[in-house]
Amino acid sequence: MKRLFRLFLAFALLTGAWACSDDKTSEVRINDGAEFLSLDYLARSGKITVTAPGPWEITLPEEGGGDDWFTLSPLSGPEGYSEIEVTLEANGGAARCALLTFVCGGKTYPFQLSQSARDTGFDAPDYYFYAAFGTMPALYSGLHLLSHDKPSYFFYERPQTFDPELFPDYAKVFTAANPNAGATTEEIYEMGRQMKRRILEINAEDPTAVFGLYVTDLACRAGYDWFVGQGIDSARVKVTMLSDGTGTYNNFHTFFGDPATAEQNWNNYAAQVEALDWNHGGRYPETRAPEDLVSDEWIAYLSTRPNYRLMLQNASLMESSGPFMTQKLAEMKMESVQPYELLTALPEDAKQEFYRMANFSYDHFKDLFDASPKGNLIVLGTSHTTDESRQQQAAYVQRIMDQYGSEYDVFFKPHPADNSSSDYEERFPGLTLLPGQMPFEIFVWSLLDEIDLIGGYPSTTFISVPLDKVGFLFAADAASLPRPLNLLFQDAPNVEWMQP
């Protein structure tokens, strides 16, 4: 049976299935309440703190239990506060762990010591966590979710993106209580608390588990706060920061586009990140209050750290402002992956599951495209606040019909907020009106091979479309387009620039 968690139930579940291990009280307090110490594969020294009501001692694993890779000193201590020095040898093999037993006053207290394997990659996770703020990151996350069958925990802010009842059974889903609105601030807080709680539970069950986090790049600090800040060593956490569309490119330009300040900004953000304790193996406070998720100034530098990468549609659109940023761009781990490539790579049954999750009828639109031997042309509309704007859109559509109508079947995709196009099929015979609320990104990705020409008002959709399919844009020239479309189309000789 599908295990579905809606955030509107979360407050009733605080003491339920995902109970926090901190609810357990004990007379002995180890590592300030932690029940584990997780360190990476390098030779490390650390400590375990003990606060006890009486003398205590440690029972090591029995001989042959694999305890030759660490040393502890001392193995016993008095009442009150004590510190145990821990030394680990470098680990060149598989991840390893040992169960220590603290004994005090006739009672026993288990404590896990673990060390990561070396060179685990982004495809190594045993568990996946997804936190998608915005439509594009949610679609990226949904496509990745269907590429594996690992236990997964999936949050998406906009419930209209997917039907939460149609996710695969290995995914626990969080989204807004109101299906017609985005997640509230309190729902987002509660989602974060439950994600963090589940991470600790998994770690208690599987001390060497590798975690994958797919998160909207703007909220990239979750990679530290949810995992490392709770004691999971950073080598066990593979973070993929997902572009939210144009915001990724514009933020990079905002922070690093001015050559007079780019280097200083980079160094400032690097210092903020490196001030965090990435190797401590113990619990530390979050980097900010839990509700303050935005950390866009960290994205670029984090992509240079181990176990972090930035996934976006086109890395070549990240602009350098000089030699320093050219060097830093070369150091950043960026993967240019178009969503339609992820969709195409899925097995057919997974593709169909993705369409069902997104309430998208592939067969319906495929039949529309196949109904005529003519080519298929898509026009993208925009939203309007004035009658002049509405009239201008209609004039553009008339021009497209006059210029292309004999060669192509013309399909018009209205902006979701545009009602002025509802009568276009009557006003422009031969035009087919597409649903305004349809998930247009999925429409384009899934039917890309069937689309012969696309154009219209500037849109982030064009970042995910091959340039040779873009035939016209309602703009003066490339320089007039918003970033990064201005770069994308600056050398696009096949685009016809249309103005009123």
C-alpha positions as CSV (number, residue, x, y, z in Angstrom):
1,M,0.0,0.0,0.0
2,K,1.3,3.4,-0.9
3,R,2.7,5.3,2.0
4,L,1.6,8.9,1.4
5,F,2.2,11.7,3.9
6,R,0.4,15.0,3.3
7,L,1.7,17.9,5.4
8,F,-1.7,18.8,6.7
9,L,-1.4,15.5,8.7
10,A,2.1,16.2,9.9
11,F,1.2,17.9,13.1
12,A,-0.8,14.8,14.2
13,L,2.2,12.6,13.4
14,L,4.8,14.4,15.5
15,T,4.8,11.6,18.0
16,G,3.8,8.9,15.5
17,A,5.6,6.7,13.0
18,W,8.6,9.0,12.6
19,A,9.4,9.3,16.3
20,C,12.6,11.1,17.2
21,S,15.3,9.2,18.9
22,D,15.8,12.2,21.2
23,D,12.5,11.4,22.9
24,K,14.3,8.6,24.6
25,T,15.7,9.6,28.0
26,S,18.7,8.0,29.7
27,E,20.9,8.5,32.6
28,V,24.1,8.5,30.5
29,R,24.5,11.2,27.9
30,I,26.9,10.4,25.0
31,N,28.1,13.0,22.5
32,D,25.5,15.5,23.8
33,G,22.6,13.1,23.1
34,A,23.9,11.7,19.8
35,E,23.9,7.9,19.4
36,F,26.6,7.7,16.8
37,L,29.8,9.2,15.4
38,S,30.2,9.3,11.6
39,L,33.5,10.2,10.0
40,D,34.8,10.2,6.5
41,Y,37.3,7.8,4.9
42,L,40.4,9.9,5.8
43,A,42.6,9.3,8.8
44,R,40.8,11.2,11.5
45,S,40.9,12.1,15.1
46,G,37.8,13.0,17.0
47,K,36.3,12.7,20.4
48,I,33.3,11.3,22.2
49,T,31.9,13.1,25.2
50,V,30.3,11.2,28.1
51,T,28.3,12.6,31.0
52,A,27.4,9.8,33.5
53,P,25.9,9.5,37.0
54,G,28.7,7.0,37.9
55,P,31.7,5.2,36.7
56,W,31.4,3.8,33.2
57,E,33.3,1.6,30.8
58,I,33.2,0.7,27.1
59,T,32.8,-2.9,25.8
60,L,34.4,-3.2,22.3
61,P,33.1,-5.6,19.7
62,E,34.3,-9.1,20.2
63,E,37.5,-10.2,18.6
64,G,37.2,-10.5,14.9
65,G,34.5,-7.7,14.9
66,G,36.6,-5.4,12.8
67,D,37.8,-3.1,15.5
68,D,41.3,-2.8,14.3
69,W,40.6,0.4,12.3
70,F,40.0,2.6,15.3
71,T,41.4,3.2,18.8
72,L,39.7,4.7,21.8
73,S,41.3,6.2,24.9
74,P,40.3,5.9,27.7
75,L,38.0,2.9,27.7
76,S,36.5,3.8,31.1
77,G,35.9,6.9,33.2
78,P,34.5,8.4,36.4
79,E,31.2,10.0,37.3
80,G,30.6,13.3,35.6
81,Y,32.0,14.6,32.3
82,S,34.7,12.8,30.3
83,E,36.2,12.9,26.9
84,I,37.3,9.9,24.8
85,E,39.9,10.4,22.1
86,V,39.0,8.6,18.9
87,T,41.5,7.8,16.1
88,L,40.6,6.2,12.8
89,E,42.9,4.8,10.2
90,A,42.3,5.9,6.6
91,N,39.8,3.7,4.9
92,G,40.6,2.5,1.3
93,G,37.8,-0.1,1.2
94,A,34.1,-0.5,1.9
95,A,32.3,1.6,4.5
96,R,32.6,0.1,8.0
97,C,31.0,0.5,11.4
98,A,31.4,-0.9,14.9
99,L,28.9,-1.0,17.8
100,L,30.3,0.2,21.0
101,T,28.5,-0.5,24.3
102,F,28.8,1.9,27.2
103,V,28.1,0.2,30.6
104,C,27.2,2.3,33.6
105,G,25.4,1.2,36.8
106,G,24.4,-2.1,35.3
107,K,22.8,-0.6,32.3
108,T,24.0,-0.6,28.7
109,Y,24.0,2.1,26.1
110,P,24.8,1.3,22.4
111,F,26.8,3.8,20.3
112,Q,27.6,3.4,16.6
113,L,31.0,4.4,15.2
114,S,31.2,4.5,11.4
115,Q,33.6,5.4,8.6
116,S,32.7,6.1,5.0
117,A,34.0,4.4,1.9
118,R,36.3,6.3,-0.4
119,D,35.1,7.7,-3.8
120,T,31.4,6.9,-3.6
121,G,29.8,8.7,-6.5
122,F,26.5,10.5,-7.2
123,D,24.9,7.2,-8.2
124,A,25.8,5.5,-4.9
125,P,23.0,6.6,-2.6
126,D,20.9,4.0,-0.7
127,Y,18.2,6.6,0.1
128,Y,17.1,9.7,-1.8
129,F,15.6,12.9,-0.4
130,Y,14.0,15.5,-2.7
131,A,13.1,19.0,-1.8
132,A,11.7,20.9,-4.8
133,F,10.7,24.5,-4.6
134,G,9.4,25.6,-8.0
135,T,8.1,23.7,-11.0
136,M,11.3,23.0,-12.8
137,P,13.2,21.4,-9.8
138,A,10.1,19.3,-9.1
139,L,10.0,18.0,-12.7
140,Y,13.8,17.2,-12.6
141,S,13.2,15.4,-9.2
142,G,10.3,13.4,-10.5
143,L,12.2,12.2,-13.5
144,H,15.1,11.2,-11.4
145,L,12.8,9.4,-8.9
146,L,11.6,7.2,-11.6
147,S,15.1,6.2,-12.7
148,H,15.6,4.0,-9.6
149,D,13.7,2.1,-6.9
150,K,15.5,3.2,-3.8
151,P,13.6,4.4,-0.7
152,S,12.8,8.0,-1.3
153,Y,11.3,11.0,0.5
154,F,9.8,13.6,-1.8
155,F,8.7,17.2,-1.1
156,Y,7.3,19.5,-3.8
157,E,6.0,22.9,-3.0
158,R,3.4,23.3,-5.8
159,P,0.9,20.4,-5.5
160,Q,-0.5,21.1,-9.0
161,T,2.7,19.7,-10.4
162,F,2.0,16.0,-9.6
163,D,-0.8,13.9,-8.2
164,P,0.6,12.7,-4.8
165,E,-1.5,9.5,-5.0
166,L,0.3,8.3,-8.1
167,F,3.9,8.2,-7.0
168,P,5.7,4.9,-6.9
169,D,5.3,2.9,-3.7
170,Y,8.9,3.4,-2.6
171,A,8.4,7.2,-2.3
172,K,6.9,9.0,0.7
173,V,5.4,12.2,-0.5
174,F,5.0,15.6,1.2
175,T,3.1,18.4,-0.4
176,A,0.6,21.1,0.5
177,A,-2.7,20.3,2.2
178,N,-4.5,22.6,-0.2
179,P,-4.1,21.1,-3.7
180,N,-4.9,24.5,-5.3
181,A,-2.2,26.5,-3.5
182,G,1.5,26.2,-2.7
183,A,2.8,24.8,0.6
184,T,2.4,27.2,3.5
185,T,5.4,28.4,5.4
186,E,4.5,26.2,8.4
187,E,4.1,23.2,6.1
188,I,7.6,23.8,4.8
189,Y,9.0,24.0,8.3
190,E,7.3,20.8,9.3
191,M,8.5,19.1,6.1
192,G,12.0,20.0,7.0
193,R,11.6,18.7,10.6
194,Q,10.3,15.4,9.4
195,M,13.0,15.0,6.8
196,K,15.7,15.6,9.4
197,R,14.0,13.1,11.8
198,R,13.8,10.4,9.1
199,I,17.5,10.9,8.2
200,L,18.5,10.2,11.8
201,E,16.3,7.1,11.9
202,I,17.8,5.7,8.7
203,N,21.3,6.4,10.1
204,A,20.4,4.4,13.3
205,E,19.2,1.5,11.2
206,D,22.0,1.7,8.6
207,P,25.1,3.5,10.0
208,T,27.0,3.4,6.7
209,A,24.1,4.4,4.4
210,V,24.8,6.9,1.6
211,F,22.2,9.6,1.1
212,G,21.3,11.5,-2.1
213,L,19.7,14.9,-1.9
214,Y,18.2,16.6,-4.9
215,V,17.3,20.1,-3.9
216,T,16.4,23.4,-5.6
217,D,19.6,25.3,-5.8
218,L,18.2,28.2,-3.8
219,A,17.8,26.0,-0.8
220,C,21.2,24.3,-1.1
221,R,22.1,24.8,2.6
222,A,19.8,21.8,3.3
223,G,22.7,19.6,2.4
224,Y,24.5,20.8,5.5
225,D,21.7,21.5,7.9
226,W,19.8,18.2,7.3
227,F,22.7,15.9,7.2
228,V,26.2,17.2,8.3
229,G,24.6,19.4,10.9
230,Q,23.0,16.3,12.4
231,G,26.3,14.3,12.5
232,I,26.2,12.5,9.1
233,D,29.7,12.9,7.6
234,S,29.7,14.8,4.3
235,A,31.2,11.9,2.3
236,R,27.9,10.1,2.8
237,V,25.8,12.9,1.4
238,K,25.7,13.4,-2.4
239,V,24.0,16.8,-3.2
240,T,22.6,17.7,-6.6
241,M,21.5,21.3,-6.7
242,L,18.7,21.8,-9.3
243,S,18.3,24.9,-11.4
244,D,15.0,26.6,-11.0
245,G,15.3,28.0,-14.5
246,T,16.4,31.6,-15.3
247,G,17.0,32.3,-11.6
248,T,20.2,30.2,-11.5
249,Y,21.8,32.2,-14.3
250,N,20.6,35.6,-13.0
251,N,21.8,34.9,-9.5
252,F,25.2,34.0,-10.7
253,H,25.3,37.2,-12.8
254,T,24.1,39.3,-9.8
255,F,26.8,37.9,-7.5
256,F,29.7,37.6,-9.9
257,G,28.8,39.6,-13.0
258,D,30.7,42.8,-11.9
259,P,34.4,42.2,-12.3
260,A,35.1,44.9,-9.6
261,T,33.3,42.8,-7.0
262,A,33.2,39.2,-8.3
263,E,36.4,38.0,-6.6
264,Q,35.6,39.6,-3.2
265,N,32.1,38.1,-3.3
266,W,33.4,34.7,-4.2
267,N,35.9,34.8,-1.3
268,N,33.2,36.0,1.1
269,Y,30.8,33.2,0.3
270,A,33.6,30.7,0.4
271,A,34.6,31.8,3.9
272,Q,31.0,31.5,5.0
273,V,30.8,27.9,3.8
274,E,34.2,26.8,5.0
275,A,33.4,28.3,8.5
276,L,31.0,25.4,8.9
277,D,32.4,22.2,10.5
278,W,32.3,19.7,7.6
279,N,34.3,17.0,9.4
280,H,33.2,17.1,13.0
281,G,31.0,14.0,13.1
282,G,28.8,15.5,15.8
283,R,25.7,17.7,16.1
284,Y,26.0,21.4,15.5
285,P,23.4,24.1,15.2
286,E,21.8,24.8,11.8
287,T,23.4,27.5,9.7
288,R,20.3,29.6,10.0
289,A,16.9,29.4,11.5
290,P,15.1,26.4,9.9
291,E,12.6,28.6,8.1
292,D,15.4,30.6,6.4
293,L,16.0,28.2,3.5
294,V,17.3,30.6,0.8
295,S,21.0,30.4,0.3
296,D,21.5,31.5,-3.3
297,E,24.9,33.1,-2.5
298,W,26.4,29.7,-1.7
299,I,25.4,27.8,-4.8
300,A,28.4,28.5,-7.0
301,Y,31.0,27.9,-4.3
302,L,29.3,24.7,-3.0
303,S,29.6,23.3,-6.5
304,T,33.3,23.2,-6.1
305,R,33.2,21.2,-2.9
306,P,33.4,17.4,-2.8
307,N,30.0,15.7,-3.1
308,Y,28.2,18.7,-4.6
309,R,27.2,19.4,-8.2
310,L,24.9,21.9,-10.0
311,M,22.5,20.4,-12.6
312,L,21.1,22.9,-15.1
313,Q,19.9,23.1,-18.6
314,N,22.9,24.8,-20.2
315,A,26.1,25.5,-18.2
316,S,27.5,27.6,-21.2
317,L,25.0,30.3,-20.2
318,M,26.8,31.0,-16.9
319,E,28.7,34.2,-17.7
320,S,32.3,35.0,-16.8
321,S,33.1,38.5,-15.8
322,G,36.9,38.1,-16.1
323,P,39.8,35.8,-15.6
324,F,39.1,35.0,-12.0
325,M,35.5,33.9,-12.7
326,T,36.6,32.0,-15.8
327,Q,38.9,30.0,-13.5
328,K,36.1,29.5,-10.9
329,L,33.6,28.4,-13.6
330,A,36.1,25.7,-14.6
331,E,36.3,24.5,-11.0
332,M,32.5,24.3,-10.6
333,K,31.0,20.8,-11.1
334,M,28.1,21.6,-13.4
335,E,26.1,19.1,-15.5
336,S,24.2,20.4,-18.5
337,V,21.2,18.0,-18.6
338,Q,18.1,18.8,-20.5
339,P,14.9,17.4,-18.8
340,Y,13.9,15.8,-22.1
341,E,17.1,13.8,-22.1
342,L,16.2,12.4,-18.6
343,L,12.7,11.7,-19.9
344,T,14.0,9.9,-23.0
345,A,16.3,7.8,-21.0
346,L,13.5,6.3,-18.9
347,P,12.0,2.9,-19.7
348,E,8.6,3.2,-21.4
349,D,6.7,2.1,-18.3
350,A,8.5,4.8,-16.2
351,K,7.7,7.4,-18.8
352,Q,4.0,6.5,-18.6
353,E,4.2,6.6,-14.8
354,F,5.7,10.1,-15.1
355,Y,2.8,11.2,-17.4
356,R,0.3,9.9,-14.9
357,M,1.9,11.6,-12.0
358,A,1.8,14.9,-13.9
359,N,-1.8,14.3,-15.2
360,F,-0.5,14.6,-18.7
361,S,-2.2,12.8,-21.6
362,Y,0.6,12.0,-24.1
363,D,-1.7,9.9,-26.4
364,H,-4.2,12.7,-26.7
365,F,-1.7,15.3,-27.9
366,K,0.2,12.7,-30.0
367,D,-3.1,12.1,-31.9
368,L,-3.6,15.8,-32.4
369,F,-0.2,16.1,-34.0
370,D,-0.7,13.1,-36.2
371,A,-4.1,14.2,-37.4
372,S,-2.6,16.0,-40.4
373,P,0.4,15.5,-42.7
374,K,1.4,19.1,-42.2
375,G,4.2,20.1,-39.8
376,N,3.4,21.1,-36.2
377,L,4.0,24.7,-35.0
378,I,3.7,25.9,-31.5
379,V,3.1,29.5,-30.5
380,L,3.7,30.6,-26.8
381,G,1.5,33.3,-25.5
382,T,1.9,35.6,-22.5
383,S,-0.1,37.2,-19.7
384,H,-1.8,40.6,-20.1
385,T,-2.7,43.6,-18.0
386,T,-3.9,45.9,-20.8
387,D,-6.1,45.7,-23.8
388,E,-3.2,46.9,-25.9
389,S,-1.2,43.8,-24.9
390,R,-4.1,41.5,-25.7
391,Q,-4.6,43.1,-29.1
392,Q,-0.9,42.8,-29.8
393,Q,-0.9,39.1,-29.0
394,A,-3.8,38.5,-31.4
395,A,-2.0,40.5,-34.1
396,Y,1.1,38.3,-33.7
397,V,-1.1,35.2,-34.0
398,Q,-2.7,36.5,-37.2
399,R,0.7,37.1,-38.6
400,I,1.8,33.5,-37.8
401,M,-1.3,32.1,-39.4
402,D,-0.8,34.2,-42.5
403,Q,2.9,33.3,-42.7
404,Y,2.9,29.6,-41.6
405,G,-0.7,28.4,-41.7
406,S,-0.4,26.8,-45.2
407,E,2.6,24.7,-44.2
408,Y,2.0,23.9,-40.6
409,D,-0.8,23.0,-38.2
410,V,-0.7,25.9,-35.7
411,F,-1.1,25.2,-31.9
412,F,-1.4,28.1,-29.5
413,K,-0.4,27.6,-25.8
414,P,-1.9,30.4,-23.7
415,H,-0.2,31.6,-20.5
416,P,-2.1,30.1,-17.5
417,A,-3.3,33.6,-16.5
418,D,-4.5,34.6,-20.0
419,N,-8.3,34.4,-20.8
420,S,-8.2,36.6,-23.9
421,S,-7.3,33.7,-26.1
422,S,-10.3,31.5,-25.3
423,D,-11.9,32.3,-28.7
424,Y,-8.8,32.0,-30.9
425,E,-10.1,28.8,-32.6
426,E,-13.1,30.8,-33.9
427,R,-11.1,33.9,-34.7
428,F,-8.2,32.1,-36.4
429,P,-9.6,29.1,-38.4
430,G,-7.1,26.2,-38.5
431,L,-5.6,27.1,-35.1
432,T,-5.8,24.6,-32.2
433,L,-5.9,26.0,-28.7
434,L,-3.9,24.0,-26.1
435,P,-5.0,24.0,-22.4
436,G,-3.6,26.9,-20.5
437,Q,-3.1,24.9,-17.3
438,M,-1.3,22.0,-19.1
439,P,2.2,21.2,-17.8
440,F,3.8,22.7,-20.9
441,E,7.3,21.7,-20.1
442,I,6.2,18.1,-20.2
443,F,4.3,18.7,-23.4
444,V,7.4,20.0,-25.1
445,W,9.8,17.4,-23.8
446,S,7.6,14.4,-24.5
447,L,6.6,15.5,-28.0
448,L,9.8,17.2,-29.1
449,D,10.3,14.9,-32.1
450,E,6.8,15.8,-33.3
451,I,7.3,19.6,-33.0
452,D,8.7,21.1,-36.2
453,L,8.7,24.8,-35.2
454,I,8.2,26.7,-32.0
455,G,8.2,30.4,-31.1
456,G,6.4,33.3,-29.5
457,Y,6.9,35.4,-26.4
458,P,10.2,35.0,-24.6
459,S,9.9,32.1,-22.1
460,T,12.1,29.9,-20.0
461,T,10.8,27.0,-22.1
462,F,13.3,28.0,-24.8
463,I,16.2,27.0,-22.6
464,S,14.9,23.4,-22.9
465,V,14.3,23.4,-26.7
466,P,16.9,22.8,-29.4
467,L,17.7,26.1,-31.1
468,D,17.1,24.7,-34.5
469,K,13.4,24.3,-33.7
470,V,12.9,28.0,-32.6
471,G,11.8,29.8,-35.7
472,F,10.5,33.2,-34.4
473,L,10.4,35.3,-31.3
474,F,8.2,38.3,-30.5
475,A,11.0,40.6,-29.6
476,A,13.3,43.2,-31.3
477,D,16.5,41.2,-31.0
478,A,18.6,38.9,-28.7
479,A,19.9,41.8,-26.7
480,S,16.3,42.8,-25.7
481,L,15.6,39.3,-24.1
482,P,15.9,38.6,-20.4
483,R,19.0,36.8,-19.2
484,P,20.0,34.1,-20.1
485,L,17.9,34.1,-23.3
486,N,20.0,37.0,-24.5
487,L,23.0,34.8,-24.6
488,L,21.2,31.8,-25.9
489,F,19.9,33.6,-29.0
490,Q,22.8,36.0,-29.7
491,D,24.1,33.7,-32.4
492,A,20.8,32.2,-33.7
493,P,20.6,33.2,-37.4
494,N,17.5,31.1,-38.0
495,V,15.3,33.1,-35.6
496,E,12.9,35.6,-37.1
497,W,12.5,38.7,-34.8
498,M,8.9,39.9,-34.9
499,Q,7.7,43.3,-33.6
500,P,4.2,44.9,-33.7
